Amino acid sequence: MKTEQASPLCGRRVLVAVSGSIAAVKTPMLVSALVKAGAEVRCLVTSSGAALVSPVALASLSRHRCYLEKDQWDPAASRPLHIELAEWAELTIVAPLSASSLARWSQGSADGLLASVLLATEGPVIAAPAMNTAMWLHPAVQRNWQQIQDFPGVVPLLPESGLLACDRVGDGRMVDPLLIELAAASVFSRGPGSPVATLDWSQMSVLVSAGPTQEAIDPARFLSNRSSGRMGVLLAQAARFRGATVHLVHGPLDLPDAWLEGLQCTPARNAAELSSALQRALPSADVLVMTAAVADLRRDVAPEHKVAKQELQAALSSGWAEVPDLLAHLSGQCRPEQLVLGFSALTGDDTHLLERAESKRLAKGCDLMMVNPVDREGQGFGDQPNGGWLLGNGWSRELPVTAKLSLANQLLDALLNARDQAAASMES
């Protein structure tokens, strides 16, 4: 199997712009994360932003001078700085985006270095606003926010709700720097060439299951598996970065909490809870993606008291029942226009694996099935890369081992292609 494991951010040119919000104190963490991921980073700070975060700190973390508003017009420079920065950056991140900078951008104002860069850039821009709740909810700010989302290449990251620096609890908190880093990686994961930030999943609703389930053996023990939930969560976020509304139903996860921001999340511990949550959410979904690793067995009746160690082997020898095939059940409930992507973790040689995979795809009624070998070194569970084969009706395609975020975007592309083919077939 082919392998493509390079970090999506490695060697990419990223401009990080800081405007006047107290959330600017978080931006050094973002710059540090981008540099550690291999990106070449330059920073720009507005006058208001420089009052909140040290340009010296940003320069030290980025290993490059930090640009200030006063640098825009340098008589010794051969080219205007805003043009040079706009053309240098493959991706621009505005974090935080203040109400003032948002207003200038939405209205096409070139008043200042950041405002001029945003007008001159032709590459993608990740926008991460941060401000007081009342400011964020003001009709003028909401109008401006809606307006920039119509600009080409903008990836909007809605602020979260939480305790703000003004002591108010509400919307307006800038998303976690880890999520901004993830959004940047996603932009560079959609192909080997120039970064892509089209919102091609806008107006679509995606239902994703992720993580393991835990079936109680007794109050202290449970039956589960090695799934971390990473593949499903990354696929959910990749769809959201591309404009989708995403509902994530997940078992216990071993992931940063920041990766769940922006998703509608429903936790579920066991197969019964997972099934119930998915069935409630299914009618409103355009696409169902089943990455959850559901336990195969559950107890008929879990003991109310912890089983003694010396009695455990005997207790486990009986009293088990198969967990119903959740994917097959949900596929059978889907409307014709709803797409289903299933996942199957298999072992064995390629020929045997593909034969089993096609049988499973047909039995479960999936439009597409991703089959990933979990017995091969360097791929599979946790933070390891992933790859395998994507199966459709009468065809299969090898997907080289790559970062899971890159694989997620490849699968989203395949789902869009399947949707278009289905639409064309219905019209013909």
Long-range contacts (C-beta under 8 A, 24 or more apart in sequence): 1-350, 1-373, 1-376, 1-387, 1-388, 1-398, 1-400, 1-401, 2-387, 2-398, 2-400, 2-401, 3-378, 3-385, 3-387, 3-400, 3-401, 3-402, 4-400, 4-401, 4-402, 4-406, 5-385, 5-401, 5-402, 5-403, 6-403, 7-37, 7-38, 7-185, 7-403, 8-185, 8-186, 8-188, 8-189, 8-403, 8-405, 8-406, 9-34, 9-37, 9-38, 9-39, 9-181, 9-184, 9-185, 9-188, 10-37, 10-38, 10-39, 11-38, 11-39, 11-40, 12-38, 12-39, 12-40, 12-90, 12-91, 12-188, 12-195, 13-39, 13-40, 13-42, 13-88, 13-89, 13-90, 13-91, 14-39, 14-40, 14-41, 14-42, 14-89, 14-90, 14-91, 14-92, 14-93, 14-184, 15-41, 15-42, 15-43, 15-44, 15-85, 15-88, 15-89, 15-91, 15-92, 15-93, 15-117, 16-41, 16-42, 16-43, 16-44, 16-58, 16-62, 16-92, 16-93, 16-95, 17-43, 17-44, 17-45, 17-46, 17-92, 17-93, 17-94, 17-95, 17-114, 17-117, 17-118, 18-43, 18-44, 18-45, 18-46, 18-49, 18-50, 18-52, 18-53, 18-58, 18-95, 18-96, 19-46, 19-48, 19-49, 19-94, 19-96, 19-97, 19-98, 19-100, 19-101, 19-114, 20-46, 20-47, 20-48, 20-49, 20-51, 20-52, 20-98, 20-100, 20-101, 21-49, 21-52, 21-96, 21-97, 21-98, 21-130, 21-131, 21-174, 22-52, 22-130, 22-165, 23-95, 23-96, 23-130, 23-165, 23-173, 23-174, 24-49, 24-52, 24-53, 24-96, 25-52, 25-53, 26-95, 26-96, 26-174, 26-176, 26-177, 27-53, 27-58, 27-95, 27-96, 27-177, 28-53, 28-57, 28-58, 28-61, 29-177, 30-93, 30-95, 30-177, 30-180, 30-181, 31-58, 31-61, 31-62, 32-61, 33-177, 33-178, 33-181, 34-181, 34-184, 35-61, 35-62, 35-63, 37-181, 37-185, 39-184, 42-67, 42-85, 42-88, 42-89, 43-67, 44-68, 44-85, 44-113, 44-114, 44-117, 45-69, 46-98, 46-101, 46-112, 46-113, 46-114, 47-112, 48-98, 48-100, 49-98, 67-113, 68-113, 69-112, 69-113, 69-114, 71-113, 72-112, 72-113, 72-116, 80-116, 81-113, 82-110, 82-113, 82-116, 82-117, 82-120, 83-120, 85-117, 86-117, 86-120, 86-121, 86-122, 86-123, 87-120, 89-121, 89-123, 90-123, 90-124, 90-188, 90-194, 90-195, 91-123, 91-124, 91-125, 91-126, 91-184, 91-187, 91-188, 91-195, 92-117, 92-118, 92-121, 92-123, 92-124, 92-125, 92-126, 93-125, 93-126, 93-128, 93-180, 93-184, 94-118, 94-125, 94-126, 94-127, 94-128, 95-126, 95-128, 95-130, 95-174, 95-177, 95-180, 96-128, 96-129, 96-130, 96-131, 96-174, 97-127, 97-128, 97-129, 97-130, 98-129, 98-130, 98-131, 99-129, 99-131, 99-135, 99-136, 99-138, 99-141, 102-127, 102-129, 102-141, 102-144, 102-145, 102-148, 103-140, 103-141, 103-144, 105-144, 105-148, 106-143, 106-144, 106-145, 106-147, 106-148, 107-144, 122-153, 123-153, 123-194, 123-195, 124-153, 124-154, 124-155, 124-187, 124-195, 124-196, 124-197, 125-151, 125-153, 125-154, 125-155, 125-197, 126-155, 126-157, 126-180, 126-183, 126-184, 126-187, 126-197, 127-154, 127-155, 127-156, 127-157, 128-157, 128-159, 128-174, 128-175, 128-180, 129-157, 129-158, 129-159, 129-172, 129-174, 130-159, 130-172, 130-173, 130-174, 131-159, 131-172, 132-164, 132-166, 132-168, 132-172, 133-164, 133-168, 133-170, 133-171, 133-172, 134-168, 135-172, 136-171, 136-172, 137-171, 149-199, 153-197, 153-198, 154-197, 155-183, 155-187, 155-197, 155-199, 155-241, 157-183, 157-262, 158-262, 160-261, 160-262, 175-258, 175-261, 175-262, 176-256, 176-257, 176-258, 176-261, 177-258, 178-256, 178-258, 178-259, 179-237, 179-258, 179-259, 179-261, 179-262, 182-234, 182-237, 182-258, 182-259, 182-405, 183-237, 183-241, 185-403, 185-405, 186-237, 186-238, 186-241, 186-405, 186-408, 186-409, 187-241, 189-238, 189-403, 189-405, 189-406, 189-408, 189-409, 190-409, 190-413, 198-242, 199-242, 199-243, 200-242, 200-243, 200-416, 201-239, 201-242, 201-243, 201-244, 201-412, 201-416, 202-242, 202-243, 202-244, 203-243, 204-239, 204-243, 204-244, 204-245, 204-286, 204-287, 205-244, 205-245, 205-246, 205-247, 205-284, 205-285, 205-286, 205-287, 206-236, 206-239, 206-244, 206-245, 206-246, 206-247, 206-285, 206-286, 206-287, 206-289, 207-246, 207-247, 207-249, 207-278, 207-281, 207-282, 207-285, 207-287, 207-288, 207-289, 208-232, 208-233, 208-235, 208-236, 208-239, 208-246, 208-247, 208-248, 208-249, 208-289, 208-291, 209-248, 209-249, 209-250, 209-274, 209-278, 209-289, 209-290, 209-291, 209-292, 210-235, 210-236, 210-248, 210-249, 210-250, 210-251, 210-253, 210-291, 210-292, 211-250, 211-251, 211-252, 211-253, 211-292, 211-293, 212-251, 212-252, 212-292, 212-293, 212-294, 212-295, 213-251, 213-268, 213-269, 213-270, 213-271, 213-274, 213-292, 213-293, 213-294, 213-295, 213-323, 214-251, 214-252, 214-269, 214-270, 214-295, 215-270, 215-271, 215-295, 215-297, 215-298, 215-299, 215-323, 216-270, 216-299, 216-302, 217-299, 217-302, 217-303, 217-307, 217-315, 217-316, 218-302, 218-303, 218-305, 218-306, 218-307, 218-315, 219-302, 219-303, 219-304, 219-305, 219-306, 220-306, 221-306, 221-307, 223-295, 223-297, 223-298, 224-252, 224-295, 225-293, 225-295, 226-293, 226-381, 226-382, 227-251, 227-292, 227-293, 227-381, 228-253, 228-254, 228-255, 228-381, 228-382, 228-383, 229-253, 229-254, 229-255, 229-291, 230-254, 230-255, 230-382, 230-383, 230-404, 231-291, 231-343, 231-386, 231-404, 231-407, 231-408, 232-289, 232-291, 232-292, 233-259, 233-260, 234-259, 234-404, 234-405, 234-408, 235-289, 235-291, 235-408, 235-411, 235-412, 236-263, 236-289, 237-262, 237-263, 237-408, 238-405, 238-408, 238-409, 238-412, 239-408, 239-412, 242-412, 247-281, 247-285, 249-274, 249-277, 249-278, 249-281, 249-292, 250-292, 251-292, 251-293, 254-382, 270-295, 270-298, 271-295, 271-298, 271-323, 271-324, 271-326, 274-326, 275-324, 275-326, 275-329, 278-326, 278-330, 279-330, 279-333, 282-330, 282-333, 282-334, 282-338, 285-338, 286-337, 286-338, 286-339, 287-338, 287-339, 287-340, 287-341, 287-415, 287-419, 288-330, 288-331, 288-334, 288-338, 288-339, 288-340, 288-341, 289-340, 289-341, 289-411, 290-326, 290-327, 290-330, 290-340, 290-341, 290-342, 290-343, 291-343, 292-326, 293-345, 294-323, 294-326, 295-323, 296-322, 296-323, 297-321, 297-322, 297-323, 298-323, 325-364, 327-364, 327-366, 328-363, 328-364, 328-365, 331-364, 331-365, 331-366, 332-365, 334-365, 337-422, 339-367, 339-368, 339-415, 339-418, 339-419, 339-422, 340-365, 340-366, 340-367, 340-368, 341-366, 341-367, 341-368, 341-369, 341-370, 341-411, 341-415, 342-366, 342-368, 342-369, 342-370, 343-369, 343-370, 343-371, 343-372, 344-369, 344-370, 344-371, 344-372, 345-372, 345-373, 345-374, 345-380, 346-371, 346-372, 346-373, 346-374, 347-373, 347-374, 347-375, 348-373, 348-375, 353-389, 354-389, 354-391, 354-396, 357-389, 357-391, 357-396, 358-391, 358-396, 361-391, 367-392, 367-393, 367-418, 368-392, 368-411, 368-414, 368-415, 368-418, 370-399, 370-411, 390-414, 392-418
